[in-house]
């Protein structure tokens, strides 16, 4: 499919609602404006970079030092971690969090809905001779951008044998000050604590932050609520097809070592990721699909 800038605007642009531009170096972004929100999405990774509901602070966090470069992962937004989450097992030389977030996705459809929300769909088709993945697979990402943000990540096994994936929508949220934020909805859940050698622990009460947090919460289905007193709002995360929830903030020392978090960027970001990871990996039979769906809303 021809996905150059002119062809994209000719086929998929919609008046003043959906348009495409090139930031340079073949890094193409789709801009969305409607009465409910503004948003931007990079074709590389089908990576949502911003979503700002009308009258709100930005909901999605982007690092001041984020680099929009072909082939480089972007710090912030909503990276698609697929077809594995974290380090590849057993090939540690493979890229962390898979290859979807640095691959070029094709736009397949755009649509203006009756309520003035916008819908856009992307596809990443992987052949069986891919150097990092031995299964013929189709990955789709559908986004509906309005007063809420809805995303569906669909994986279809086109091969003749079962395959196992792990995945995450690695969402970076903007918060007023991480030290005053809490996350509700995980009380009583077991989690793997990465900074403590992946020890299995149990959550008691809300998740709060005064040091590095990097946890895979297992067997989680309930909504999560990010309570942000500085911005005087809560962000609700509702999901289906996701058994894991990852909660992450690198805190100061680790953020400084990363080099692209921006000055004190860790204070204004929090990742709460809808995933299938660790014990919650997904097996997909030949010809079958798996759908991970999320809705973000502001309260």
Backbone as CSV, one residue per row, in Angstrom:
resi,resn,N_x,N_y,N_z,CA_x,CA_y,CA_z,C_x,C_y,C_z
1,UNK,0.845,-1.197,0.000,0.000,0.000,0.000,0.882,1.249,0.000
2,UNK,0.539,2.192,-0.867,1.312,3.430,-0.932,0.886,4.344,0.210
3,UNK,1.815,4.599,1.156,1.483,5.384,2.328,2.326,6.659,2.383
4,UNK,2.648,7.212,1.209,3.355,8.490,1.248,2.371,9.597,1.612
5,UNK,2.929,10.776,1.906,2.117,11.845,2.477,0.973,12.259,1.557
6,UNK,1.269,12.450,0.282,0.231,12.881,-0.655,-0.883,11.846,-0.762
7,UNK,-0.499,10.577,-0.836,-1.495,9.522,-0.954,-2.352,9.424,0.310
8,UNK,-1.732,9.605,1.458,-2.484,9.552,2.711,-3.532,10.652,2.784
9,UNK,-3.133,11.871,2.466,-4.087,12.977,2.513,-5.163,12.833,1.448
10,UNK,-4.793,12.311,0.301,-5.765,12.133,-0.777,-6.818,11.094,-0.417
11,UNK,-6.377,10.024,0.250,-7.292,8.920,0.518,-7.974,8.999,1.872
12,UNK,-7.275,9.514,2.896,-7.773,9.368,4.261,-8.079,10.677,4.993
13,UNK,-7.621,11.823,4.481,-7.912,13.084,5.162,-9.418,13.361,5.125
14,UNK,-9.930,14.015,6.163,-11.345,14.384,6.231,-11.431,15.852,6.617
15,UNK,-11.662,16.700,5.607,-11.854,18.137,5.808,-10.851,18.688,6.816
16,UNK,-11.357,19.384,7.841,-10.461,19.938,8.857,-10.411,19.060,10.101
17,UNK,-10.811,17.794,9.978,-10.840,16.878,11.119,-9.609,15.973,11.173
18,UNK,-9.231,15.389,10.058,-8.127,14.432,10.013,-7.204,14.818,8.870
19,UNK,-5.943,15.098,9.199,-4.953,15.467,8.187,-3.593,14.900,8.571
20,UNK,-2.740,14.743,7.553,-1.427,14.140,7.742,-0.342,15.156,7.422
21,UNK,0.754,15.127,8.207,1.907,15.959,7.881,3.189,15.199,8.203
22,UNK,4.282,15.637,7.607,5.589,15.001,7.780,6.458,15.929,8.614
23,UNK,6.982,15.411,9.726,7.857,16.213,10.580,9.285,16.259,10.044
24,UNK,9.544,15.504,8.993,10.885,15.391,8.426,11.418,13.987,8.611
25,UNK,12.230,13.540,7.665,12.806,12.200,7.764,11.782,11.103,7.658
26,UNK,10.695,11.340,6.886,9.639,10.347,6.670,8.923,9.967,7.964
27,UNK,8.899,10.869,8.929,8.158,10.625,10.169,6.813,11.331,10.036
28,UNK,5.791,10.549,9.653,4.478,11.108,9.326,3.553,11.019,10.539
29,UNK,2.822,12.106,10.756,1.889,12.209,11.879,0.504,12.550,11.345
30,UNK,-0.519,11.947,11.930,-1.899,12.313,11.621,-2.407,13.202,12.753
31,UNK,-2.955,14.352,12.376,-3.520,15.308,13.327,-5.038,15.196,13.309
32,UNK,-5.645,15.196,14.494,-7.088,15.063,14.631,-7.617,16.223,15.454
33,UNK,-8.634,16.879,14.925,-9.307,17.983,15.626,-10.807,17.791,15.476
34,UNK,-11.520,17.731,16.591,-12.974,17.745,16.541,-13.493,18.494,17.763
35,UNK,-14.783,18.576,17.910,-15.314,19.413,19.000,-15.072,18.806,20.371
36,UNK,-14.671,17.539,20.408,-14.430,16.868,21.690,-12.970,16.904,22.125
37,UNK,-12.036,16.939,21.169,-10.636,16.752,21.527,-9.723,17.148,20.378
38,UNK,-8.430,17.223,20.685,-7.385,17.232,19.668,-6.450,16.078,19.980
39,UNK,-5.786,15.554,18.935,-4.919,14.398,19.126,-3.929,14.327,17.981
40,UNK,-2.862,13.563,18.200,-1.905,13.292,17.122,-1.393,11.874,17.279
41,UNK,-1.126,11.230,16.138,-0.694,9.834,16.104,0.410,9.708,15.066
42,UNK,1.514,9.053,15.426,2.584,8.771,14.471,2.275,7.464,13.749
43,UNK,2.534,7.442,12.422,2.349,6.194,11.690,3.370,5.154,12.133
44,UNK,4.566,5.600,12.510,5.522,4.651,13.071,4.994,4.177,14.421
45,UNK,4.723,2.894,14.492,4.214,2.325,15.728,2.725,2.508,15.953
46,UNK,2.017,3.185,15.011,0.625,3.584,15.288,0.561,4.158,16.696
47,UNK,1.513,5.059,16.939,1.841,5.524,18.289,1.084,6.816,18.588
48,UNK,0.100,6.747,19.471,-0.622,7.959,19.855,0.301,8.848,20.679
49,UNK,0.466,10.104,20.238,1.378,11.050,20.876,0.652,12.009,21.809
50,UNK,-0.606,12.314,21.507,-1.343,13.245,22.372,-2.836,12.996,22.253
51,UNK,-3.535,13.253,23.332,-5.000,13.294,23.366,-5.382,14.318,24.419
52,UNK,-6.026,15.382,23.966,-6.394,16.488,24.848,-7.897,16.716,24.726
53,UNK,-8.699,16.197,25.653,-10.136,16.483,25.612,-10.389,17.981,25.803
54,UNK,-11.455,18.469,25.205,-11.782,19.891,25.278,-11.880,20.338,26.729
55,UNK,-11.183,21.447,27.043,-11.224,22.020,28.374,-10.348,21.336,29.401
56,UNK,-9.522,20.364,28.964,-8.702,19.590,29.898,-7.209,19.848,29.676
57,UNK,-6.420,19.590,30.708,-4.991,19.445,30.535,-4.732,18.227,29.641
58,UNK,-3.582,18.161,28.960,-3.267,16.940,28.201,-3.384,15.713,29.099
59,UNK,-3.958,14.654,28.561,-4.093,13.403,29.309,-2.872,12.514,29.092
60,UNK,-2.312,12.571,27.889,-1.180,11.721,27.522,0.110,12.521,27.668
61,UNK,1.091,11.928,28.337,2.377,12.590,28.615,3.382,12.285,27.520
62,UNK,4.126,13.336,27.113,5.262,13.182,26.208,6.465,13.864,26.836
63,UNK,7.610,13.211,26.789,8.829,13.792,27.326,9.235,15.020,26.524
64,UNK,9.757,16.030,27.217,10.312,17.202,26.524,11.491,16.811,25.640
65,UNK,12.133,15.678,25.951,13.289,15.217,25.190,12.955,14.072,24.238
66,UNK,11.676,13.830,24.005,11.287,12.758,23.082,11.798,13.066,21.679
67,UNK,12.290,12.039,21.005,12.815,12.186,19.649,11.878,11.491,18.667
68,UNK,11.418,12.251,17.679,10.565,11.691,16.635,11.458,11.369,15.437
69,UNK,12.011,10.154,15.476,12.956,9.738,14.446,12.604,8.353,13.946
70,UNK,12.735,8.168,12.641,12.438,6.880,12.037,13.298,5.795,12.670
71,UNK,12.644,4.717,13.107,13.346,3.583,13.674,13.679,3.698,15.138
72,UNK,13.349,4.836,15.786,13.658,5.029,17.206,12.361,5.074,18.002
73,UNK,12.336,4.370,19.132,11.156,4.410,19.981,10.998,5.794,20.603
74,UNK,9.770,6.183,20.864,9.422,7.520,21.340,9.113,7.448,22.828
75,UNK,9.702,8.361,23.605,9.477,8.386,25.053,8.203,9.153,25.378
76,UNK,7.153,8.411,25.653,5.865,9.016,25.978,4.791,8.515,25.047
77,UNK,3.586,9.073,25.201,2.478,8.660,24.355,1.953,7.292,24.746
78,UNK,1.531,6.515,23.725,1.063,5.146,23.955,1.797,4.207,23.007
79,UNK,2.999,3.770,23.377,3.677,2.762,22.570,2.903,1.436,22.586
80,UNK,2.924,0.739,21.441,2.327,-0.588,21.340,3.439,-1.615,21.559
81,UNK,3.414,-2.283,22.705,4.382,-3.339,22.998,3.799,-4.642,22.461
82,UNK,4.445,-5.200,21.438,3.881,-6.371,20.735,4.935,-6.908,19.780
83,UNK,5.076,-8.190,19.570,4.303,-9.308,20.121,4.870,-9.869,21.420
84,UNK,5.766,-9.117,22.044,6.173,-9.488,23.400,6.328,-8.226,24.235
85,UNK,6.175,-8.411,25.543,6.332,-7.325,26.504,7.627,-7.536,27.267
86,UNK,8.400,-6.460,27.454,9.659,-6.556,28.181,10.731,-7.206,27.334
87,UNK,11.680,-7.843,28.004,12.764,-8.517,27.280,12.240,-9.789,26.620
88,UNK,12.763,-10.089,25.426,12.388,-11.318,24.736,13.043,-12.503,25.432
89,UNK,12.273,-13.559,25.597,12.800,-14.797,26.172,12.698,-15.878,25.107
90,UNK,13.820,-16.429,24.596,15.151,-16.391,25.212,16.140,-15.443,24.532
91,UNK,15.712,-14.708,23.493,16.663,-13.911,22.699,16.792,-12.508,23.285
92,UNK,17.719,-12.314,24.215,17.890,-11.013,24.851,18.391,-9.941,23.896
93,UNK,18.923,-10.344,22.735,19.389,-9.366,21.754,18.237,-8.734,20.983
94,UNK,17.047,-9.333,21.045,15.886,-8.766,20.367,15.441,-7.507,21.106
95,UNK,14.800,-6.574,20.397,14.423,-5.309,21.049,13.416,-5.505,22.171
96,UNK,13.628,-4.790,23.263,12.674,-4.825,24.370,11.309,-4.350,23.903
97,UNK,10.269,-5.015,24.375,8.870,-4.660,24.066,8.489,-4.905,22.610
98,UNK,9.251,-5.738,21.894,8.853,-6.102,20.538,9.240,-5.083,19.494
99,UNK,8.726,-5.296,18.285,9.097,-4.464,17.143,7.956,-3.616,16.606
100,UNK,6.746,-3.779,17.147,5.602,-3.035,16.614,5.776,-1.533,16.797
101,UNK,6.381,-1.113,17.907,6.447,0.320,18.218,7.438,1.073,17.336
102,UNK,8.326,0.369,16.618,9.238,1.039,15.692,8.981,0.633,14.244
103,UNK,7.898,-0.107,13.988,7.535,-0.510,12.628,6.567,0.501,12.024
104,UNK,6.592,0.611,10.715,5.620,1.451,10.018,4.303,0.690,9.865
105,UNK,3.228,1.281,10.344,1.898,0.718,10.206,1.194,1.393,9.028
106,UNK,0.286,0.677,8.402,-0.525,1.237,7.332,-1.860,1.736,7.883
107,UNK,-2.279,2.909,7.431,-3.630,3.379,7.704,-4.580,2.587,6.808
108,UNK,-5.656,2.072,7.380,-6.625,1.311,6.581,-7.949,2.039,6.404
109,UNK,-8.414,2.759,7.432,-9.660,3.522,7.311,-9.619,4.741,8.211
110,UNK,-10.345,5.770,7.824,-10.660,6.901,8.703,-12.150,7.177,8.577
111,UNK,-12.739,7.701,9.657,-14.182,7.916,9.656,-14.525,9.037,10.619
112,UNK,-15.449,9.896,10.214,-16.019,10.909,11.092,-17.369,10.400,11.566
113,UNK,-17.514,10.230,12.880,-18.734,9.667,13.433,-19.797,10.746,13.609
114,UNK,-21.022,10.319,13.852,-22.141,11.262,13.895,-22.019,12.261,15.035
115,UNK,-21.299,11.899,16.118,-21.138,12.828,17.239,-19.895,13.704,17.086
116,UNK,-19.244,13.648,15.916,-18.046,14.422,15.576,-16.761,13.802,16.127
117,UNK,-16.847,12.622,16.762,-15.633,11.889,17.096,-15.004,11.366,15.807
118,UNK,-13.720,11.016,15.895,-12.992,10.510,14.738,-12.506,9.096,15.028
119,UNK,-12.579,8.252,14.006,-12.079,6.887,14.128,-11.024,6.660,13.063
120,UNK,-9.918,6.042,13.471,-8.835,5.736,12.541,-8.318,4.340,12.853
121,UNK,-8.011,3.585,11.801,-7.555,2.214,11.959,-6.219,2.018,11.265
122,UNK,-5.387,1.186,11.887,-4.048,0.879,11.386,-3.874,-0.634,11.304
123,UNK,-2.934,-1.053,10.446,-2.630,-2.473,10.301,-1.129,-2.679,10.202
124,UNK,-0.656,-3.728,10.860,0.722,-4.196,10.718,0.641,-5.670,10.350
125,UNK,1.029,-5.978,9.106,1.000,-7.367,8.632,2.414,-7.936,8.713
126,UNK,2.549,-9.084,9.379,3.847,-9.718,9.590,3.853,-11.060,8.866
127,UNK,4.829,-11.256,7.990,4.936,-12.517,7.268,5.741,-13.528,8.077
128,UNK,5.647,-14.795,7.685,6.311,-15.859,8.435,7.827,-15.793,8.331
129,UNK,8.358,-15.029,7.380,9.817,-14.918,7.261,10.363,-13.664,7.939
130,UNK,9.582,-13.051,8.824,10.075,-11.899,9.575,11.266,-12.329,10.424
131,UNK,12.333,-11.506,10.487,13.533,-11.941,11.215,13.346,-12.094,12.724
132,UNK,12.294,-11.464,13.284,12.108,-11.510,14.739,10.871,-12.293,15.177
133,UNK,10.079,-12.757,14.214,8.805,-13.383,14.580,8.453,-14.433,13.528
134,UNK,8.309,-15.700,13.915,8.181,-16.777,12.928,6.759,-17.074,12.468
135,UNK,5.780,-16.278,12.903,4.378,-16.585,12.612,3.778,-15.511,11.700
136,UNK,3.053,-15.956,10.683,2.275,-15.003,9.884,1.162,-14.447,10.766
137,UNK,1.144,-13.123,10.924,0.261,-12.502,11.908,-0.250,-11.172,11.370
138,UNK,-1.490,-10.874,11.686,-2.042,-9.557,11.395,-2.352,-8.856,12.706
139,UNK,-1.836,-7.640,12.849,-2.105,-6.838,14.035,-2.859,-5.587,13.596
140,UNK,-3.981,-5.315,14.220,-4.785,-4.125,13.915,-4.890,-3.263,15.173
141,UNK,-4.930,-1.961,14.959,-5.161,-1.023,16.055,-6.219,-0.031,15.605
142,UNK,-7.325,-0.006,16.331,-8.436,0.896,16.025,-8.550,1.918,17.151
143,UNK,-8.620,3.192,16.803,-8.753,4.257,17.790,-9.985,5.099,17.481
144,UNK,-10.757,5.396,18.516,-11.848,6.352,18.420,-11.538,7.490,19.377
145,UNK,-11.432,8.699,18.819,-10.949,9.851,19.570,-12.051,10.889,19.683
146,UNK,-12.514,11.084,20.892,-13.560,12.056,21.156,-13.473,12.479,22.604
147,UNK,-14.626,12.561,23.288,-14.620,12.885,24.713,-13.969,11.767,25.524
148,UNK,-14.027,10.534,25.006,-13.256,9.415,25.543,-12.274,8.961,24.476
149,UNK,-11.278,8.197,24.892,-10.320,7.585,23.966,-10.512,6.080,24.056
150,UNK,-10.891,5.477,22.921,-11.100,4.036,22.851,-10.070,3.425,21.909
151,UNK,-9.472,2.301,22.328,-8.478,1.619,21.507,-8.737,0.112,21.559
152,UNK,-8.597,-0.524,20.400,-8.687,-1.978,20.308,-7.458,-2.487,19.561
153,UNK,-6.720,-3.371,20.208,-5.548,-4.004,19.617,-5.926,-5.455,19.330
154,UNK,-5.971,-5.800,18.039,-6.449,-7.121,17.615,-5.303,-7.879,16.961
155,UNK,-5.038,-9.074,17.463,-3.995,-9.935,16.925,-4.650,-11.164,16.312
156,UNK,-4.373,-11.416,15.022,-4.918,-12.574,14.318,-3.787,-13.488,13.894
157,UNK,-3.901,-14.749,14.257,-2.906,-15.760,13.916,-3.214,-16.288,12.525
158,UNK,-2.381,-15.941,11.556,-2.561,-16.396,10.175,-1.694,-17.609,9.846
159,UNK,-1.028,-18.151,10.840,-0.159,-19.293,10.595,-0.931,-20.593,10.836
160,UNK,-0.250,-21.728,10.693,-0.906,-23.025,10.868,-0.542,-23.687,12.189
161,UNK,-0.014,-22.904,13.139,0.272,-23.439,14.461,-0.056,-22.386,15.509
162,UNK,-0.298,-22.839,16.733,-0.608,-21.910,17.817,0.599,-21.030,18.112
163,UNK,0.334,-19.810,18.560,1.420,-18.899,18.930,1.063,-18.240,20.255
164,UNK,2.093,-17.840,20.978,1.907,-17.189,22.272,2.479,-15.786,22.218
165,UNK,1.691,-14.816,22.637,2.135,-13.428,22.651,2.026,-12.865,24.060
166,UNK,2.824,-11.846,24.324,2.561,-10.924,25.423,2.500,-9.533,24.815
167,UNK,1.870,-8.580,25.487,1.565,-7.302,24.847,1.200,-6.272,25.901
168,UNK,1.252,-5.007,25.498,0.781,-3.933,26.379,0.532,-2.684,25.558
169,UNK,-0.466,-1.927,25.937,-0.613,-0.541,25.514,0.005,0.285,26.639
170,UNK,1.234,0.738,26.371,2.176,1.253,27.384,1.897,2.744,27.631
171,UNK,0.734,3.053,28.200,0.248,4.421,28.222,0.931,5.272,29.294
172,UNK,1.485,6.404,28.833,2.055,7.418,29.727,0.981,8.482,29.981
173,UNK,0.595,8.653,31.230,-0.395,9.663,31.589,0.283,10.897,32.177
174,UNK,-0.286,12.061,31.869,0.151,13.309,32.486,-0.490,13.450,33.857
175,UNK,0.335,13.719,34.871,-0.178,13.975,36.218,0.428,15.274,36.740
176,UNK,-0.234,15.862,37.737,0.248,17.128,38.277,1.539,16.973,39.049
177,UNK,1.610,15.974,39.929,2.810,15.679,40.719,2.664,14.247,41.199
178,UNK,3.543,13.361,40.754,3.421,11.934,41.050,3.381,11.680,42.551
179,UNK,3.987,12.564,43.345,4.040,12.350,44.782,2.678,12.507,45.450
180,UNK,1.730,13.095,44.726,0.388,13.262,45.295,-0.653,12.365,44.621
181,UNK,-0.221,11.549,43.677,-1.132,10.720,42.882,-1.340,9.371,43.556
182,UNK,-2.527,8.802,43.372,-2.786,7.430,43.801,-3.550,6.698,42.699
183,UNK,-3.397,5.375,42.683,-4.099,4.532,41.713,-4.990,3.572,42.483
184,UNK,-6.283,3.614,42.175,-7.262,2.739,42.804,-7.637,1.617,41.833
185,UNK,-8.095,0.506,42.407,-8.585,-0.601,41.589,-7.722,-1.836,41.626
186,UNK,-6.596,-1.780,42.333,-5.671,-2.914,42.382,-5.523,-3.499,43.787
187,UNK,-6.320,-3.036,44.731,-6.248,-3.523,46.106,-6.476,-5.034,46.140
188,UNK,-5.572,-5.753,46.800,-5.695,-7.197,46.923,-5.074,-7.991,45.799
189,UNK,-4.613,-7.319,44.747,-4.048,-8.019,43.595,-2.600,-8.437,43.864
190,UNK,-2.225,-9.596,43.333,-0.830,-10.021,43.354,-0.062,-9.271,42.278
191,UNK,1.212,-8.982,42.562,2.041,-8.340,41.549,3.480,-8.826,41.636
192,UNK,4.189,-8.672,40.511,5.611,-8.961,40.422,6.353,-7.635,40.516
193,UNK,7.268,-7.541,41.479,7.963,-6.296,41.786,9.336,-6.309,41.108
194,UNK,9.439,-5.639,39.949,10.688,-5.697,39.181,11.892,-5.146,39.945
195,UNK,11.814,-3.979,40.631,12.996,-3.488,41.350,13.457,-4.413,42.478
196,UNK,12.569,-5.301,42.927,12.916,-6.246,43.991,13.007,-7.659,43.407
197,UNK,13.695,-7.768,42.259,13.991,-9.060,41.633,12.724,-9.855,41.316
198,UNK,11.673,-9.144,40.893,10.408,-9.756,40.480,9.775,-10.624,41.577
199,UNK,9.984,-10.256,42.813,9.326,-10.989,43.897,7.813,-10.803,43.798
200,UNK,7.075,-11.867,44.107,5.609,-11.804,44.077,5.119,-11.223,45.401
201,UNK,4.293,-10.174,45.316,3.773,-9.490,46.486,2.284,-9.256,46.307
202,UNK,1.662,-8.635,47.302,0.235,-8.330,47.234,0.014,-6.869,47.547
203,UNK,-0.859,-6.238,46.759,-1.180,-4.834,46.961,-2.160,-4.668,48.115
204,UNK,-1.900,-3.672,48.965,-2.806,-3.342,50.063,-3.180,-1.871,49.927
205,UNK,-4.435,-1.599,49.620,-4.903,-0.227,49.472,-4.499,0.365,48.128
206,UNK,-4.605,1.701,47.976,-4.221,2.354,46.729,-2.713,2.254,46.486
207,UNK,-2.324,2.351,45.219,-0.908,2.440,44.866,-0.491,3.898,45.003
208,UNK,0.556,4.155,45.774,1.094,5.508,45.938,2.579,5.493,45.582
209,UNK,3.187,6.700,45.495,4.509,6.811,44.890,5.432,7.696,45.733
210,UNK,6.523,7.099,46.192,7.595,7.872,46.840,8.963,7.300,46.483
211,UNK,9.007,6.429,45.483,10.242,5.809,44.997,9.898,5.120,43.681
212,UNK,10.892,4.478,43.064,10.638,3.767,41.804,9.563,2.701,42.004
213,UNK,8.623,2.667,41.077,7.583,1.636,41.048,7.590,1.017,39.658
214,UNK,7.734,-0.307,39.580,7.686,-1.036,38.309,7.103,-2.407,38.618
215,UNK,5.798,-2.540,38.420,5.073,-3.723,38.880,4.161,-4.272,37.783
216,UNK,4.116,-5.592,37.689,3.143,-6.275,36.839,2.072,-6.852,37.761
217,UNK,0.890,-6.246,37.763,-0.239,-6.758,38.532,-0.921,-7.839,37.699
218,UNK,-1.184,-8.981,38.312,-1.671,-10.171,37.617,-3.163,-10.368,37.837
219,UNK,-3.805,-10.931,36.806,-5.222,-11.312,36.918,-6.067,-10.119,37.351
220,UNK,-5.919,-9.019,36.623,-6.642,-7.789,36.940,-7.694,-7.511,35.877
221,UNK,-8.921,-7.326,36.289,-10.002,-7.049,35.341,-10.759,-5.767,35.669
222,UNK,-10.715,-5.323,36.931,-11.487,-4.153,37.343,-10.917,-2.872,36.735
223,UNK,-11.767,-1.839,36.673,-11.295,-0.515,36.257,-10.224,-0.019,37.223
224,UNK,-9.284,0.747,36.681,-8.335,1.501,37.504,-8.695,2.975,37.439
225,UNK,-8.410,3.695,38.516,-8.692,5.119,38.587,-7.434,5.828,39.073
226,UNK,-6.908,6.738,38.237,-5.770,7.561,38.630,-6.324,8.829,39.266
227,UNK,-6.086,8.992,40.562,-6.579,10.166,41.291,-5.476,11.224,41.300
228,UNK,-5.784,12.389,40.732,-4.792,13.451,40.547,-5.310,14.742,41.182
229,UNK,-4.965,15.001,42.435,-5.501,16.196,43.107,-4.970,17.505,42.538
230,UNK,-3.783,17.516,41.974,-3.235,18.752,41.404,-4.050,19.189,40.195
231,UNK,-4.338,18.269,39.304,-5.149,18.583,38.124,-6.647,18.482,38.400
232,UNK,-6.995,18.129,39.617,-8.394,18.064,40.060,-9.225,17.197,39.113
233,UNK,-8.713,15.993,38.873,-9.438,15.072,38.007,-9.019,13.641,38.345
234,UNK,-9.836,12.712,37.869,-9.489,11.297,37.883,-9.539,10.781,36.458
235,UNK,-8.624,9.891,36.129,-8.601,9.244,34.819,-9.030,7.801,35.019
236,UNK,-10.125,7.415,34.377,-10.628,6.050,34.493,-10.097,5.205,33.339
237,UNK,-9.622,4.010,33.675,-9.107,3.056,32.700,-9.992,1.819,32.775
238,UNK,-10.802,1.601,31.743,-11.657,0.419,31.663,-11.137,-0.457,30.528
239,UNK,-11.104,-1.776,30.738,-10.473,-2.637,29.743,-11.154,-3.995,29.693
240,UNK,-11.004,-4.655,28.549,-11.364,-6.058,28.381,-10.251,-6.722,27.579
241,UNK,-10.137,-8.036,27.705,-9.111,-8.769,26.982,-7.712,-8.528,27.504
242,UNK,-7.608,-7.963,28.701,-6.323,-7.675,29.342,-6.364,-8.212,30.757
243,UNK,-5.437,-9.124,31.071,-5.399,-9.716,32.403,-4.346,-9.092,33.304
244,UNK,-3.438,-8.294,32.731,-2.355,-7.680,33.513,-2.491,-6.164,33.489
245,UNK,-2.020,-5.540,34.560,-1.892,-4.086,34.622,-0.477,-3.767,35.089
246,UNK,0.237,-2.983,34.297,1.584,-2.566,34.685,1.514,-1.144,35.205
247,UNK,2.130,-0.899,36.360,2.219,0.446,36.934,3.693,0.796,37.033
248,UNK,4.068,1.956,36.455,5.495,2.282,36.372,5.730,3.781,36.523
249,UNK,6.671,4.111,37.387,7.317,5.423,37.414,8.775,5.189,37.786
250,UNK,9.732,5.688,36.985,11.142,5.337,37.201,11.798,6.058,38.370
251,UNK,11.202,7.107,38.859,11.728,7.982,39.905,13.027,8.639,39.426
252,UNK,13.634,9.457,40.261,14.650,10.403,39.808,15.912,9.739,39.261
253,UNK,16.518,8.847,40.018,17.820,8.303,39.626,17.725,7.530,38.321
254,UNK,16.732,6.670,38.211,16.581,5.880,36.993,16.190,6.774,35.814
255,UNK,15.336,7.769,36.053,14.931,8.682,34.980,16.130,9.435,34.424
256,UNK,17.011,9.898,35.286,18.202,10.619,34.827,19.101,9.714,33.997
257,UNK,19.204,8.444,34.366,20.045,7.510,33.622,19.465,7.188,32.251
258,UNK,18.168,7.330,32.080,17.533,6.996,30.801,17.882,8.004,29.712
259,UNK,18.058,9.270,30.083,18.543,10.256,29.139,17.499,10.940,28.278
260,UNK,16.252,10.466,28.265,15.243,11.100,27.411,13.938,11.354,28.157
261,UNK,14.017,11.462,29.488,12.819,11.711,30.279,12.570,13.200,30.516
262,UNK,13.533,14.055,30.134,13.391,15.478,30.390,13.741,15.813,31.838
263,UNK,13.974,17.085,32.113,14.313,17.518,33.467,13.121,17.311,34.397
264,UNK,13.306,16.469,35.405,12.241,16.162,36.375,10.963,15.655,35.700
265,UNK,11.107,15.059,34.516,9.929,14.564,33.801,9.177,13.502,34.572
266,UNK,9.902,12.736,35.388,9.253,11.660,36.137,8.192,12.190,37.102
267,UNK,8.289,13.469,37.490,7.317,14.026,38.437,5.945,14.229,37.811
268,UNK,5.887,14.337,36.497,4.626,14.658,35.825,4.117,13.519,34.953
269,UNK,4.628,12.307,35.132,4.179,11.166,34.334,3.895,9.953,35.208
270,UNK,3.029,9.105,34.703,2.732,7.821,35.313,2.253,6.879,34.222
271,UNK,2.847,5.698,34.155,2.364,4.670,33.241,1.444,3.704,33.976
272,UNK,0.245,3.551,33.465,-0.672,2.490,33.872,-1.063,1.781,32.583
273,UNK,-0.569,0.570,32.413,-0.608,-0.106,31.120,-1.562,-1.295,31.163
274,UNK,-2.402,-1.386,30.151,-3.274,-2.554,29.996,-2.519,-3.581,29.173
275,UNK,-2.376,-4.796,29.720,-1.410,-5.733,29.161,-1.869,-7.174,29.325
276,UNK,-1.120,-8.052,28.681,-1.123,-9.484,28.952,0.341,-9.875,29.018
277,UNK,0.865,-10.028,30.219,2.303,-10.190,30.410,2.563,-11.208,31.509
278,UNK,3.821,-11.691,31.571,4.258,-12.639,32.598,3.324,-13.852,32.614
279,UNK,2.652,-14.102,33.752,1.767,-15.268,33.848,0.544,-15.162,32.953
280,UNK,0.255,-13.968,32.433,-0.990,-13.717,31.696,-0.792,-13.672,30.180
281,UNK,0.267,-14.288,29.675,0.463,-14.331,28.230,-0.705,-15.044,27.543
282,UNK,-0.889,-14.751,26.266,-2.055,-15.232,25.517,-1.615,-16.233,24.454
283,UNK,-2.278,-17.369,24.403,-2.085,-18.323,23.297,-3.209,-18.134,22.294
284,UNK,-2.844,-18.010,21.019,-3.821,-17.788,19.948,-3.713,-18.950,18.967
285,UNK,-4.823,-19.620,18.744,-4.851,-20.766,17.840,-4.855,-20.310,16.371
286,UNK,-4.460,-21.188,15.447,-4.470,-20.818,14.018,-5.849,-20.324,13.573
287,UNK,-5.859,-19.209,12.871,-7.105,-18.637,12.369,-7.898,-17.857,13.397
288,UNK,-7.438,-17.831,14.649,-8.168,-17.131,15.705,-7.555,-15.768,15.988
289,UNK,-8.312,-14.950,16.733,-7.882,-13.587,17.058,-8.029,-13.334,18.546
290,UNK,-7.275,-12.376,19.025,-7.432,-11.873,20.392,-7.589,-10.365,20.331
291,UNK,-8.512,-9.838,21.139,-8.793,-8.405,21.154,-8.555,-7.843,22.549
292,UNK,-7.670,-6.846,22.646,-7.461,-6.079,23.864,-8.099,-4.706,23.655
293,UNK,-9.061,-4.358,24.504,-9.809,-3.102,24.351,-9.668,-2.254,25.615
294,UNK,-9.516,-0.941,25.424,-9.464,-0.028,26.562,-10.303,1.216,26.246
295,UNK,-10.777,1.827,27.322,-11.416,3.148,27.225,-10.855,4.025,28.324
296,UNK,-10.369,5.218,27.956,-9.914,6.217,28.904,-10.953,7.326,28.960
297,UNK,-11.325,7.710,30.172,-12.288,8.802,30.350,-11.880,9.643,31.541
298,UNK,-12.348,10.880,31.548,-11.999,11.850,32.581,-13.185,12.045,33.508
299,UNK,-12.909,12.014,34.807,-13.973,12.258,35.794,-13.543,13.382,36.702
